[in-house]
Amino acid sequence: MKMNKYLAIPLALAFLCSPAFAQRKKKNDDEARPKLALRVQSMDKVQQVDSGCFVYALPRTVLRLTLTVERRIFSAGPYAAYAEKYLGITGLQKVNSTRYHLKSAALSAYVEADEQHFYMVQPAGDMKFSFLKMSKDGLMLLPENFGRGEDTGDGSVGFGAVDWQPFTTMAVDAMFRDVKPKSTPKKPAANAAAATAEEEEKEEEAEVVVAQPVHISQQVKTQEERASEVAQFIFNLRKRKYELVTGDVDIAFSSNDALKVALNEIRSMESEHLSLFVGKTVRQEATYTCDVAPVPMQTSYAVFTFSAEQGVLPPDGEGRVITLELRPENKYATFDISPLAEDNSGFRVRLPDVAQVRLLNEKEELQRGRFRIYQNGKMVIVRAAHFLSND
């Protein structure tokens, strides 16, 4: 019991002295902490950048959308009108056409310097700022990151010219057929004596001229004649292909590869000749990009119009409107952040808001994503002590 009594006295003294010790320690720490006297000004109010100053900018989010479009150019077969008669194929398109198809859409975002929010910082004394700490959170951008290396120009790659000969084989045999001229009818002689004299004259001419040349003219085959020949050639190719597959042919192939080459060649010839009836289609791809920097209070942006007949057009063109729609989450709407005072001793930064972003083709959703939108956030002042280097 005596031991406990003697120990209680020092503990009580320590307890009573601790508040005073804590206050004295806090006072010493405050005195040891460097006094920060800097000046942060908007570049709109700055005449020149003095030595030792540096410039930073607030970030701005730019949304980039990319559309991939396919163009299909169809050339109708020259023998399409005879496809049903000679091949039994119905429902073929018989006119040329060009159609566009929207294959894919993509959304992305990058950050660039907001030209309306550049600031100059004028430090006082030998103040060491941690530039990495200032920019790693993305709340501000230093000069080397103003552009972020992004191409903000028009990155669209449109469709090029089509140098295409769809049908090079129009017939199997010759395009012409030989036609002998019709014989000229003989005129009846006036009387028997005249006929006898005429025959004698011809016999005399035959003794002089051994043979008379016969003129043979050529005529272009009709469209139907050529279609019939091509159809028969297709059937012959299919028959030959069947014989090769079943082995019902007097040909010995050295290997399976040789047989495959022969079959592929027959398929290629069949496809080429069949296209004379069913037509051919060539496909091209093109990409269209557009950058949109959202502004506060605006949630919808008309970007393109698209139609199957004309493809991608400007927003005022004819077709379905492709729209970029933002739904802000207003993450800081309930934060009690007082308006900025005329205080030049702190850094101005912007807390980004988050928005759900959708790319719409009329009411059809093409793509969606969730992005930080810096320019929709709130401005706050951060004291310089937050950016001091520990070195």
Backbone torsions as a table, in degrees:
resi	resn	phi	psi	omega
1	MET	NA	-38.5	178.9
2	LYS	-66.6	-39.5	178.6
3	MET	-60.4	-41.7	-179.6
4	ASN	-65.4	-35.9	-179.8
5	LYS	-66.2	-42.2	-179.5
6	TYR	-70.2	-31.1	178.9
7	LEU	-75.3	-27.1	-177.0
8	ALA	-67.7	-30.3	-176.2
9	ILE	-66.9	-49.6	178.3
10	PRO	-62.7	-35.5	-179.8
11	LEU	-65.6	-39.6	178.7
12	ALA	-65.2	-40.8	178.6
13	LEU	-63.8	-40.6	178.9
14	ALA	-64.0	-38.7	180.0
15	PHE	-65.7	-40.4	-179.4
16	LEU	-71.7	-31.2	-176.8
17	CYS	-85.1	-16.0	-174.4
18	SER	-62.6	-40.5	178.3
19	PRO	-60.7	-41.8	179.9
20	ALA	-64.8	-39.2	179.2
21	PHE	-65.1	-39.9	179.7
22	ALA	-65.9	-39.5	179.5
23	GLN	-66.7	-40.0	-179.7
24	ARG	-66.0	-38.9	178.4
25	LYS	-65.8	-40.9	179.0
26	LYS	-63.6	-38.9	179.7
27	LYS	-65.7	-40.8	179.1
28	ASN	-65.9	-38.5	178.0
29	ASP	-65.0	-39.5	178.9
30	ASP	-64.2	-38.7	179.3
31	GLU	-69.7	-33.0	-179.6
32	ALA	-74.9	-27.4	-178.9
33	ARG	-67.5	132.6	-177.4
34	PRO	-66.4	141.7	175.5
35	LYS	-78.9	120.6	-177.0
36	LEU	-96.7	119.7	177.4
37	ALA	-128.4	93.2	178.8
38	LEU	-127.1	171.3	-178.0
39	ARG	-133.9	126.8	178.4
40	VAL	-115.3	121.4	-177.1
41	GLN	-128.0	147.9	172.6
42	SER	-70.1	142.1	-178.1
43	MET	-65.2	-17.1	176.4
44	ASP	-66.3	-24.0	-176.8
45	LYS	-103.7	4.0	-175.6
46	VAL	-100.2	130.8	178.5
47	GLN	-86.5	-37.7	179.7
48	GLN	-153.6	156.3	178.7
49	VAL	-97.3	114.1	-178.0
50	ASP	-77.0	164.8	177.6
51	SER	-64.4	137.6	-179.6
52	GLY	91.1	-9.7	178.2
53	CYS	-89.8	159.9	173.5
54	PHE	-139.1	160.4	-174.6
55	VAL	-117.7	139.5	172.1
56	TYR	-134.5	165.3	-179.5
57	ALA	-133.4	153.5	173.2
58	LEU	-82.5	143.7	-178.1
59	PRO	-76.3	155.0	174.8
60	ARG	-133.3	133.9	-179.4
61	THR	-85.7	132.8	175.3
62	VAL	-119.6	125.8	178.1
63	LEU	-93.6	131.1	179.5
64	ARG	-115.9	126.4	175.9
65	LEU	-114.2	142.7	-177.1
66	THR	-130.4	126.5	177.7
67	LEU	-111.1	135.5	174.0
68	THR	-110.3	120.4	-174.1
69	VAL	-120.2	139.5	176.3
70	GLU	-110.2	133.2	175.6
71	ARG	-106.8	129.3	-179.6
72	ARG	-115.5	114.5	179.9
73	ILE	-104.6	116.4	-176.6
74	PHE	-107.2	130.9	173.8
75	SER	-112.8	119.7	-178.6
76	ALA	-67.3	145.2	179.2
77	GLY	-67.3	138.3	-179.5
78	PRO	-65.2	-19.7	179.6
79	TYR	-109.6	24.3	-177.2
80	ALA	-61.8	-31.2	-178.2
81	ALA	-67.7	-18.0	-177.5
82	TYR	-110.4	10.3	-177.5
83	ALA	-65.5	-40.7	-179.4
84	GLU	-70.3	-38.4	-176.6
85	LYS	-68.3	-42.1	-173.0
86	TYR	-105.2	-20.2	-179.5
87	LEU	-122.5	-11.0	-179.5
88	GLY	74.6	20.2	-179.9
89	ILE	-97.5	128.3	-179.0
90	THR	-120.0	167.2	174.3
91	GLY	74.1	23.9	-179.3
92	LEU	-81.3	146.9	174.5
93	GLN	-77.3	131.5	-173.0
94	LYS	-114.0	8.7	178.3
95	VAL	-129.4	150.6	177.2
96	ASN	-70.5	150.9	179.9
97	SER	-156.4	158.9	174.3
98	THR	-131.2	124.5	-177.5
99	ARG	-129.9	152.5	-179.8
100	TYR	-118.5	142.4	-178.1
101	HIS	-132.6	128.1	178.8
102	LEU	-82.7	106.4	-173.6
103	LYS	-81.8	-45.8	-176.0
104	SER	-156.0	162.6	177.1
105	ALA	-141.0	145.2	-178.4
106	ALA	-137.3	146.7	176.8
107	LEU	-121.3	137.2	174.8
108	SER	-148.2	172.5	-178.9
109	ALA	-144.5	147.6	172.0
110	TYR	-141.2	169.2	-174.5
111	VAL	-116.6	136.9	175.2
112	GLU	-135.8	168.9	-179.9
113	ALA	-73.1	135.4	176.7
114	ASP	-81.6	113.8	-175.5
115	GLU	-64.5	-14.4	179.1
116	GLN	-91.3	-2.0	-177.1
117	HIS	-137.7	72.0	171.2
118	PHE	-107.0	138.3	-177.3
119	TYR	-133.7	145.1	174.9
120	MET	-108.3	133.9	179.7
121	VAL	-110.7	125.1	178.9
122	GLN	-114.1	97.1	-178.2
123	PRO	-75.7	158.3	178.3
124	ALA	-112.0	134.1	178.5
125	GLY	72.7	-162.0	-178.3
126	ASP	-93.1	77.1	-178.1
127	MET	-100.1	128.6	-179.1
128	LYS	-105.0	112.4	179.8
129	PHE	-97.5	144.9	175.5
130	SER	-89.6	97.7	-177.8
131	PHE	-64.8	-34.5	178.9
132	LEU	-63.9	-41.9	-180.0
133	LYS	-66.1	-29.8	-178.6
134	MET	-71.1	-29.8	-172.9
135	SER	-112.5	-12.4	-173.9
136	LYS	-66.6	-29.4	178.9
137	ASP	-84.1	-5.4	177.0
138	GLY	78.2	9.7	-179.1
139	LEU	-77.9	-19.7	176.9
140	MET	-148.8	157.4	-179.0
141	LEU	-117.6	136.8	173.6
142	LEU	-93.3	163.4	-171.1
143	PRO	-51.9	-38.6	-176.7
144	GLU	-68.0	-13.0	-179.7
145	ASN	-112.9	12.8	-177.6
146	PHE	-59.2	-39.5	-177.6
147	GLY	-97.0	-18.7	-179.5
148	ARG	59.0	16.0	178.0
149	GLY	68.0	14.8	-178.7
150	GLU	-91.9	144.5	173.9
151	ASP	-86.5	105.8	-177.7
152	THR	-90.7	3.1	179.1
153	GLY	-81.4	-171.2	-178.8
154	ASP	-77.5	112.2	-179.6
155	GLY	-97.4	17.7	-176.6
156	SER	-71.4	142.7	174.1
157	VAL	-124.4	104.4	-175.9
158	GLY	-80.1	-175.0	-179.3
159	PHE	-81.3	139.5	176.6
160	GLY	-91.3	177.9	178.9
161	ALA	-69.1	150.4	-179.2
162	VAL	-106.0	109.8	175.1
163	ASP	-100.1	91.8	-167.4
164	TRP	-141.0	126.1	173.2
165	GLN	-108.2	97.7	-170.0
166	PRO	-68.2	-35.1	-173.8
167	PHE	-126.9	108.1	-179.6
168	THR	-102.2	-21.3	180.0
169	THR	-113.1	106.7	-176.5
170	MET	-100.9	-13.7	-178.5
171	ALA	-153.5	160.6	178.0
172	VAL	-90.3	-50.5	177.6
173	ASP	-95.6	-167.5	-178.4
174	ALA	-63.0	150.6	179.7
175	MET	-76.3	-11.6	-176.9
176	PHE	-118.6	156.5	172.9
177	ARG	-126.3	146.9	-178.7
178	ASP	-80.4	137.6	-179.2
179	VAL	-131.3	119.0	176.9
180	LYS	-80.3	139.7	179.0
181	PRO	-68.8	150.0	178.7
182	LYS	-69.5	141.7	179.6
183	SER	-70.2	142.3	-179.6
184	THR	-81.5	124.7	-178.7
185	PRO	-65.9	142.3	-179.6
186	LYS	-78.2	143.6	176.3
187	LYS	-83.7	134.9	179.6
188	PRO	-65.4	140.5	180.0
189	ALA	-71.7	156.6	-177.9
190	ALA	-68.8	-37.4	178.4
191	ASN	-153.7	175.8	-176.1
192	ALA	-65.0	-35.8	-178.9
193	ALA	-66.0	-40.3	178.3
194	ALA	-65.0	-39.1	179.3
195	ALA	-63.7	-40.7	-179.7
196	THR	-65.7	-40.8	178.3
197	ALA	-63.9	-37.8	-179.4
198	GLU	-67.1	-39.4	178.4
199	GLU	-65.9	-38.7	178.4
200	GLU	-65.6	-37.6	179.2
201	GLU	-64.6	-39.2	-179.5
202	LYS	-68.1	-36.6	178.6
203	GLU	-64.1	-38.7	177.3
204	GLU	-64.3	-40.6	179.3
205	GLU	-67.1	-34.5	-179.8
206	ALA	-65.2	-29.8	177.6
207	GLU	-68.1	-29.3	-178.5
208	VAL	-86.6	-47.1	-177.2
209	VAL	-99.9	122.8	-177.3
210	VAL	-73.5	-48.3	-176.7
211	ALA	-145.9	146.1	178.1
212	GLN	-97.9	132.0	176.4
213	PRO	-67.5	140.5	179.4
214	VAL	-105.8	121.9	-179.1
215	HIS	-85.3	124.9	177.7
216	ILE	-115.4	121.8	-179.3
217	SER	-95.3	164.5	179.2
218	GLN	-119.6	145.9	176.4
219	GLN	-128.9	143.1	176.7
220	VAL	-69.7	135.2	178.5
221	LYS	-66.0	147.7	178.6
222	THR	-70.5	161.9	179.2
223	GLN	-59.1	-39.9	-179.0
224	GLU	-69.1	-38.2	177.8
225	GLU	-61.2	-43.7	179.2
226	ARG	-67.9	-38.4	177.8
227	ALA	-61.9	-40.3	179.1
228	SER	-63.4	-42.3	179.0
229	GLU	-64.2	-42.3	-179.9
230	VAL	-65.7	-40.3	178.8
231	ALA	-62.6	-41.7	178.4
232	GLN	-65.5	-36.6	177.8
233	PHE	-65.0	-38.2	178.0
234	ILE	-63.2	-43.4	178.4
235	PHE	-63.8	-37.4	178.0
236	ASN	-65.0	-39.7	178.2
237	LEU	-64.4	-41.4	179.2
238	ARG	-65.3	-37.5	177.5
239	LYS	-65.0	-43.9	179.3
240	ARG	-64.6	-37.9	177.9
241	LYS	-64.0	-40.5	178.4
242	TYR	-63.1	-41.4	-179.7
243	GLU	-65.3	-38.3	179.1
244	LEU	-67.4	-40.5	-177.9
245	VAL	-68.3	-40.4	-177.0
246	THR	-86.0	-8.2	-178.7
247	GLY	80.4	10.5	-178.4
248	ASP	-87.4	57.6	-178.6
249	VAL	-153.8	144.6	-177.4
250	ASP	-87.1	56.8	178.0
251	ILE	-133.5	131.4	179.0
252	ALA	-107.2	118.5	178.5
253	PHE	-91.5	139.9	-177.4
254	SER	-69.7	-26.4	-179.1
255	SER	-157.4	169.4	176.1
256	ASN	-65.1	-31.1	178.8
257	ASP	-62.9	-38.2	179.1
258	ALA	-65.8	-38.6	176.9
259	LEU	-64.6	-41.3	178.5
260	LYS	-62.4	-40.5	178.9
261	VAL	-61.8	-43.5	-179.6
262	ALA	-64.2	-44.0	179.6
263	LEU	-64.7	-41.5	179.0
264	ASN	-63.5	-37.8	179.2
265	GLU	-66.6	-39.9	178.2
266	ILE	-65.9	-41.9	178.2
267	ARG	-61.6	-41.1	179.3
268	SER	-63.7	-43.0	178.7
269	MET	-65.3	-39.9	178.7
270	GLU	-64.2	-44.1	-179.8
271	SER	-63.6	-40.6	-179.0
272	GLU	-64.2	-41.8	-179.0
273	HIS	-77.4	-32.9	178.2
274	LEU	-66.4	-29.8	179.3
275	SER	-64.9	-19.6	176.1
276	LEU	-65.0	-20.4	177.0
277	PHE	-100.3	-48.4	-172.2
278	VAL	-89.3	-14.6	179.2
279	GLY	92.3	175.7	-179.1
280	LYS	-133.3	150.9	178.1
281	THR	-129.6	131.4	173.3
282	VAL	-110.1	140.3	-176.9
283	ARG	-118.1	138.9	175.4
284	GLN	-131.2	151.3	176.2
285	GLU	-119.7	145.5	176.6
286	ALA	-143.4	151.8	178.3
287	THR	-116.7	143.1	178.2
288	TYR	-127.9	129.1	179.7
289	THR	-122.6	152.6	177.4
290	CYS	-148.9	134.5	178.2
291	ASP	-105.0	132.5	-179.7
292	VAL	-126.8	122.6	174.3
293	ALA	-99.7	103.0	-177.3
294	PRO	-59.8	149.7	175.8
295	VAL	-119.0	150.2	-179.5
296	PRO	-56.5	143.8	174.9
297	MET	76.1	-3.4	176.1
298	GLN	-109.9	128.3	-173.9
299	THR	-118.8	-1.8	-178.2
300	SER	-137.7	136.6	-177.4
301	TYR	-137.6	118.8	174.3
302	ALA	-78.2	123.5	-172.0
303	VAL	-107.9	-54.4	-179.7
304	PHE	-136.8	171.3	160.5
305	THR	-122.4	151.1	-177.5
306	PHE	-137.5	136.8	174.7
307	SER	-140.2	150.9	-179.7
308	ALA	-68.5	-21.4	-177.7
309	GLU	-89.5	-32.7	-174.1
310	GLN	-119.7	-10.5	178.5
311	GLY	82.7	-145.2	-176.8
312	VAL	-85.8	129.0	-179.3
313	LEU	-130.4	166.6	174.4
314	PRO	-59.3	166.0	-176.3
315	PRO	-57.6	-25.4	-178.5
316	ASP	-93.1	10.6	-179.8
317	GLY	-81.3	-179.4	179.9
318	GLU	-90.8	134.7	179.5
319	GLY	139.3	-167.7	179.3
320	ARG	-81.7	132.5	-176.3
321	VAL	-80.8	128.0	174.6
322	ILE	-95.4	120.5	-169.7
323	THR	-121.9	142.4	172.2
324	LEU	-101.0	120.8	-175.4
325	GLU	-118.2	130.6	179.7
326	LEU	-113.5	137.8	173.6
327	ARG	-124.0	92.8	-177.5
328	PRO	-62.8	143.3	177.1
329	GLU	-87.7	-13.2	179.2
330	ASN	50.1	56.0	-175.6
331	LYS	-63.4	-28.8	-176.5
332	TYR	-108.4	17.5	-178.6
333	ALA	-64.1	-33.6	-178.1
334	THR	-92.0	-2.0	-179.9
335	PHE	-75.5	134.2	179.4
336	ASP	-89.8	79.0	179.7
337	ILE	-104.2	116.6	-177.2
338	SER	-69.8	152.4	178.5
339	PRO	-59.9	152.2	-179.1
340	LEU	-66.8	129.8	175.0
341	ALA	-88.7	171.6	176.9
342	GLU	-76.0	70.2	-176.3
343	ASP	-118.3	112.3	-177.7
344	ASN	-98.6	12.2	-176.7
345	SER	-99.8	11.1	179.7
346	GLY	-138.3	161.0	179.1
347	PHE	-82.2	136.8	175.2
348	ARG	-91.3	122.6	177.7
349	VAL	-130.7	169.9	-176.0
350	ARG	-131.0	123.9	176.9
351	LEU	-80.7	120.6	-174.0
352	PRO	-74.6	145.7	170.8
353	ASP	-90.6	167.2	178.3
354	VAL	-117.2	139.9	-178.6
355	ALA	-134.9	143.6	169.1
356	GLN	-83.8	123.8	-175.1
357	VAL	-115.2	131.4	178.1
358	ARG	-127.3	142.8	173.7
359	LEU	-107.8	119.9	-172.0
360	LEU	-117.4	138.9	168.6
361	ASN	-106.1	92.9	-165.1
362	GLU	58.3	-112.5	179.7
363	LYS	-100.1	-5.4	-179.2
364	GLU	-82.8	126.4	179.9
365	GLU	-82.8	121.0	179.3
366	LEU	-91.3	-39.7	-176.8
367	GLN	-159.4	154.5	175.4
368	ARG	-145.4	160.0	178.6
369	GLY	-166.3	169.8	179.6
370	ARG	-122.7	121.1	-172.0
371	PHE	-133.0	151.7	171.7
372	ARG	-82.1	126.2	179.7
373	ILE	-111.6	99.6	-174.0
374	TYR	-63.6	-42.6	-174.0
375	GLN	-69.2	-12.4	176.2
376	ASN	-94.1	3.9	-178.9
377	GLY	-86.3	-168.3	-178.5
378	LYS	-111.6	143.6	178.9
379	MET	-83.8	136.4	175.7
380	VAL	-138.7	165.4	176.6
381	ILE	-108.3	129.1	177.8
382	VAL	-112.5	128.8	-177.8
383	ARG	-67.9	152.8	-174.3
384	ALA	-64.7	-26.7	-178.5
385	ALA	-58.9	-24.9	-179.1
386	HIS	-68.1	-24.0	-175.3
387	PHE	-107.4	8.0	179.4
388	LEU	-71.2	141.2	178.4
389	SER	-78.2	148.5	178.0
390	ASN	-84.1	-7.9	-179.4
391	ASP	-70.9	NA	NA
